[in-house]
Amino acid sequence: MLRNWRRPPSRRTGLVAATVNSSGDVVELELDDRVYRTSDSAALAAAITQTIRAAASIAPSI
């Protein structure tokens, strides 16, 4: 049975949430509407990358 793990939005930014499967593959990415209020694309990219890595780290290795 495949199971998904979700990393909720961080308390720091609250803008990004990611869900990964048991292989660590991203199956869902959620962006808060507030991402459209900033022009700092580097910070957004960093938040997405960090959230995906955090979600993948809680998925057990098979």
Secondary structure as GFF3:
##gff-version 3
##sequence-region A 1 62
A	DSSP	beta_strand	4	7	.	.	.	ID=ss1
A	DSSP	beta_strand	16	21	.	.	.	ID=ss2
A	DSSP	beta_strand	26	31	.	.	.	ID=ss3
A	DSSP	three_ten_helix	33	37	.	.	.	ID=ss4
A	DSSP	alpha_helix	41	58	.	.	.	ID=ss5
###
